[in-house]
Amino acid sequence: MTSSSPMGCALCGINRRGHGRQYTETAGWHAWQQPTQQQIKDRMRARRAARQAAAPTQYHARTAWMADNTGEDGIPYCADCGTEGCRQWMRTDTRLTKRNMELAGINPKRRSGAGWGGVESRPF
């Protein structure tokens, strides 16, 4: 966000906690100073205007299928950004795959018996 914090320094806009002593050309070296009510109001309005002008957030959780030209199932990818390597989408897909395996009674952490993730009645 480009606008300063509403409760930032009256002279430079930096928050009190990380301010210390700062230098500005107009005020020189200074300590944090309480902003005026008008500065707080103007900063809050600027932040709100910036939020409203920003593009909507994309959650990268929708799946689409691109053809793999083999006649088999397609390759899943993020439908929001259009890539296979979207980190947010891969994280969501991994979590949903794990949940689907749990619902089917498959334990991917099981190491004995029928092999990776299999159960004795349905080994891989």
C-alpha positions in Angstrom: 0.0 0.0 0.0 1.5 3.4 -0.9 -0.3 5.6 1.6 1.1 5.8 5.1 -0.5 4.5 8.2 -3.2 6.7 9.7 -1.4 6.8 13.0 2.0 7.3 11.5 4.2 10.3 12.3 2.8 13.7 11.5 6.0 14.6 9.6 6.9 11.4 7.7 4.1 8.9 8.1 6.2 6.1 9.7 4.6 4.1 12.5 5.6 5.0 16.1 7.0 1.5 16.9 9.7 1.6 14.2 10.2 5.3 14.0 13.1 6.2 16.3 14.8 9.3 14.9 14.1 10.0 11.3 15.3 12.6 8.8 13.2 14.5 6.4 14.2 17.5 4.3 11.3 19.6 5.6 11.6 18.7 9.3 15.2 17.6 9.6 15.9 15.0 12.4 12.8 14.4 14.4 11.2 12.0 16.8 7.7 10.6 16.2 5.0 13.2 16.5 1.2 12.6 17.0 -0.7 13.2 13.7 -3.5 15.7 13.6 -7.1 14.5 13.3 -7.2 15.9 9.8 -4.1 14.0 8.8 -5.6 10.8 10.2 -8.8 11.3 8.3 -7.0 12.1 5.0 -4.8 9.0 5.4 -7.8 6.8 6.1 -9.6 8.2 3.0 -6.5 7.6 0.8 -6.2 4.0 2.0 -9.9 3.4 1.4 -9.6 4.9 -2.1 -6.6 2.7 -2.9 -8.5 -0.5 -1.7 -11.5 0.3 -3.9 -9.3 1.0 -6.9 -7.4 -2.2 -6.5 -8.2 -5.3 -8.6 -10.3 -8.0 -6.9 -8.3 -10.7 -5.1 -7.9 -14.0 -7.0 -7.9 -17.0 -4.8 -6.5 -19.5 -7.3 -8.7 -22.3 -6.1 -10.6 -23.1 -9.3 -9.4 -26.0 -11.5 -9.6 -26.2 -15.3 -8.4 -29.0 -17.5 -6.2 -28.5 -20.5 -6.1 -31.2 -23.2 -3.0 -33.4 -23.1 -3.5 -34.6 -26.7 -3.3 -38.2 -25.8 -6.9 -39.0 -25.4 -6.4 -39.6 -21.7 -7.6 -37.2 -18.9 -6.4 -33.6 -19.2 -3.8 -31.9 -17.1 -5.3 -29.8 -14.2 -4.2 -26.2 -13.8 -5.2 -23.0 -12.0 -8.1 -21.5 -13.8 -7.5 -18.0 -12.3 -3.9 -17.4 -13.5 -3.8 -20.1 -16.2 -0.6 -21.9 -15.1 0.2 -25.4 -13.8 2.8 -24.1 -11.3 0.5 -21.7 -9.3 1.6 -22.2 -5.7 -1.7 -21.3 -4.1 -3.6 -23.7 -6.5 -1.1 -26.5 -5.9 -1.4 -26.1 -2.1 -5.2 -26.3 -2.4 -5.1 -29.3 -4.8 -2.7 -31.2 -2.5 -4.9 -30.6 0.5 -8.0 -31.7 -1.4 -6.3 -34.8 -2.7 -5.2 -35.8 0.8 -8.7 -35.2 2.1 -10.3 -37.4 -0.7 -7.8 -40.2 0.1 -8.8 -40.0 3.8 -12.5 -40.2 2.9 -11.8 -43.2 0.7 -10.0 -45.0 3.6 -6.6 -44.7 2.1 -3.7 -43.7 4.4 -0.7 -42.3 2.5 1.5 -42.5 5.6 0.9 -46.2 6.1 4.2 -48.1 5.4 3.4 -51.7 6.1 1.4 -54.3 4.1 0.1 -53.5 0.7 2.5 -50.7 -0.3 2.1 -47.0 -0.6 -1.3 -45.9 0.5 -3.0 -49.2 -0.2 -5.2 -51.2 2.0 -5.1 -54.9 2.2 -8.4 -55.3 0.3 -7.2 -52.9 -2.4 -3.5 -52.9 -2.8 -1.9 -50.8 -5.5 
